[in-house]
Amino acid sequence: MPTRDDVRIPAHGDEIAAYVYRPPAGVGATACVVMAHGFTGTRDDGLPDYAEAFRDAGYVAVLFDYRHFGASSGQPRQLLDMARQREDFHTVIEWARRLDGVDPNRIVAWGSSFSGGHVLAVAAEDPRLAAVIAQAPFTDALATLRNAPLRNIPPMVVAALRDQLGAWRNRPPRMLAAVGPPGDLAALTSPDAEPGFGAILGPESLWRNEFAARLMLRFAFERPGRKAATLQMPVLFCVCDDDVVTPPGPTIEAARRAPRGELRRYPYGHFDIYHDPQVKADQLEFLHRALARGGR
């Protein structure tokens, strides 16, 4: 029977918690999909269904929590460091390449929302990746900020400055809410954000509705979609046309610039994509083609 193992991967003095989904024994060396969540999400939130779909199609899937989040170690908790999260992707990818039953030349990086931008940046640094899937990806911070309530930006910047000053003095982080209803001081306050996030939380989720505010000092400079033009592997961009969390325009442009980019568009908002079985079917069809030369 297919299994899921709960493992710990060494990472710079910490441990990354990961689920490893394996297809039935006897299929030989197979491709592996390395997966992580988006903004403050954990491995139990909406992603196991994807990992199971990949496993049932004959692939290994490795689904992990970033350091500082979920079941992974790392202090302080809820520290969202974009460079460190991408470093975690590289760490898990290299670990997966040494995993029994995995073809090291057929590793796929899969990301959704915030991690959808991470996988583009990671792939730009790891041309050995066989393919990339970026679902409702965060590709341009400026486009995201244009949809943010203007009244929230000054207090977030102030909180970020105080948090960074405190970090230099070894003080506990100052937190901001990750999601909230319209009108709240939170990173995501679109009408679909709070109910959308709530709908993907797993029964064993370790998600916490907070993050270290210092992120907001660096967030505006993130434009991972610009990496698309450098990617030589097949890249699938899954875009939500009504997305106000990660607006579709920059992602559509990134898909056009990627030499082997493919674009799939869906007629709904940012969180609905997690519940549509057609999305998983489209991603599996892409994987079958992208990895066809070496088989599964």
N, C-alpha and C positions, 0 to 999 in steps of 0.2 A: 504494500500500500504506500502511496505517496506520504512523505513525512515533512515535518517542519522542526528543525533543530534551533535551539536558542544558544547562541555562541557569544564569546567575547573576543574582540580583536585588539591586540596591543596597539596603542597609538600615542607615542611621545609621552610616556609615563602614565597615560590614562588607558581606559578600555572603552571600546565602541561596542555597544550591544547590537546584535544583529540576529535576524531570523534567516535561516537558510532553508529554502524550499527545494526539495529534490523530486524529480520524476521517478517513476518506478525503476528499480535496479535493472540493469541489462541493456540500457539504451546506448551505452558507450559514451565517449567524451562528447559533451554537448556545449552549446552556447550558454552564457550566463548573463542575466540582467541584474545589474547593480542599481538599487533604488533607494531614494531618501525623500523625505517629505519637504513641504514648503515652509512658510513663515511660522515658526514656533511649533509646527506639527510634530507628531511622533510616529513611530513605525506601526502603531495600532490604529491609526486614524485614517480610515478610508482606503488604505493601500494594500492590506492583506488580500482583498478580492482580486487586485491586479496580479499580485505575486502568485496566487493560486491559479489564475488563468494562464500565466506564463508556464508554471509548473505542469499544469494539465496538458499543455501543448508540447511538452517535452524539453523545456528549458529549466536550468537551475535559476533560482531567483534569490538574491541576497538583499534583504531589506533592513536598513540600519537606522539607528538614532545618532544624530550628531553628538559629539562631546558637549557637555553642559545641558543636555536635554534628555528627557525620557529616562530610559534605563541605562544610558551610558554614564560614565563617570565624568568628572571635570568640575572644577570650582573656578569662579562662582557659578551657581546654577542660573540658567536662563540667559547666559551670555551668548548673544548672536553675533559672532565674528565671521563675516563672509569669507575672508581668506582662510580661516581655520576650517570652516565647513567644506570648502573646496579641497583643502588638504585632507580632510576626512574621506572625501570621495576618492582621492588618489590612493589613500591608504587601503580602503576596502577593495578597490579595483585590483591593486597589486596582490592583496590577500586572496581574492577570488581567482586570480590567475594561477595560484598554487594549489587550489582546492582540487581534491580528488574528483575525477569525473567531469572536470571542466576543461574545455579547449581554451588555452590561454590567448589564442588569437581571435576568439569570438566572444569578446566581452562587450556588452551593450550598457551604456549609461542612460538611466531613465530618471527624469525629474518632473515635478509638477509644481506650478506656481513659482515660489522663490527658488526651489531647486531646479526648476525648468531653465532658469538662467544659469544656475551653477553648472549644469551639465554642458552647456555651450562653452563656458570658460574652461572647464576641465578637459573637454575634447580638444580645444585649441592647444592644450599643453600635452596631450597624449594622443598623437596621431595613430597609435596602434589600435585604438578602439574600433570595433567593427561597425558600430552604428550608434545613433543617439535618438532618444525620444524625448521631446520637450512638450509637456502637456500644460495648456493654459499658462505659458511661461512668462515670468518676469524678465522682460528684455530691455526696459528703459525706465530708469527711476524718474526722469523728468515727466514722462507720460503719466506715470502713477501719481506723482505729486500734483499734477494739474487737476486730478479728480479729488484731491484731499481738501477738506474744509480749511479755508485760509485761517480761520480763527484758531485752529489746532496747531498750526506750525510754530508760532512763537513760544507757547508753553512747552512744546516738545523739545525745541532747541535749548531752552533754558534748562529743562530736566536733563538733557543730554550733556550739557556743559557741566552741570553739577555732578552728574554721574562720572564723567571722565576725570574731573578734578578729584573726586573721592577715590577713584580707582588708583590714581597716582599716589594717594595717601593710604592705600590698602584698606579702604573702607568698604562695607557691603554695598552692592549696586543699588542705585535708584531705579525702580521699575516703572514701566508704562504698561497699560493694558494693550494686549494684542488686538482684541476685537471688542466692539461695543455697539449699542444701537446708535442711530443717527443723533448727533448732538453731544455724544460722550467724547471725552478725551481718550482716544484710542487710535492705534495705527490703522485699523480697518473699521470704518463706520458706515459703509454703504448699507442700504436696506437689507441686502441679502447676506451680509457678512456674519452677523451673530447667529441667525438661524442656519446659515449654510455651514458654518464651522461646527455648530452643535450636531448637525445631521451626519457628520462623518466621524465623530468621536467614537472610538471603540469601547466596548464594555470594560476592558482592562486598561484603558488609556491612562497614561501618566501626564497628559497635557496640562499645562498651567497657563492661565490667561495673563501672561506677563512676559516682559523681556527687558534686559538691561538697556536703559535709555541711551547710552553712549552710541548705539548703532546709528541714531539719527544724525550724528555728525558726519558720517561717511556715506549714508544711504544715497544722497542726491548725485553722487559721482559714479554710481553703478550703471553701466550700460552694456550688459553682457551680449545683447543682440548684435553688437558690432563685431563680435568674434565669428559670426556665421560665415562671413566671406572667406575665412581661412580654413574652414572645415572640409576635408576631402572625403570623409566617410558619409554614407547615407544618413540623413537627418530628417526625422518626421516632426513637423510642428502641428500640434493639435490646438486650434484656436476657437475660443468662444466669441461669437460676434457681438454679444451684448455684455461683454466683460468690462466692468468698471474698476476692478481690482488690478488686473494686468491688462490694460487696454490693447485691443487686437492690432492696431495700426503698426506699431514698431515690429511686432512679431511677424506680421504678413510681409513686411519689407525685409526682415531677416531671412525668411524662407526664400524670398526671391534672390537674395544675395548668396545664399549657400549653394555651392557648385552642384551638390547632389541633394538639395533640399526638396522635401515634399510637404504640401500644405493640405490639411483637412480642417474644414470649418464646420462649426456646430451652432445651431440657432438658439443659444441660451447664455446665461450668465456664468460667472466664474466657478461656482460650486456645483452646478448641475452636472458638470462633466463627470464627476465621480460616480454618478448613479446610472449612466447610460451604457448598457451593454454593447452598443454599437461602437463606442470608443475603443473598448477592449478588442473587439473583433477587427477594427481597422488597424490597431497596433500590432496584433498578431499577424495580420496579412502583410503588413510592412516588414515585420521581422522575418517571415518566411522568405520574402523576396530578397531582403538585404543580406541575409545569411545563406542564400541558396547555394552559392558557389561551394561552400564547405558543408552543406547539409546542416541538419540540426544536431 
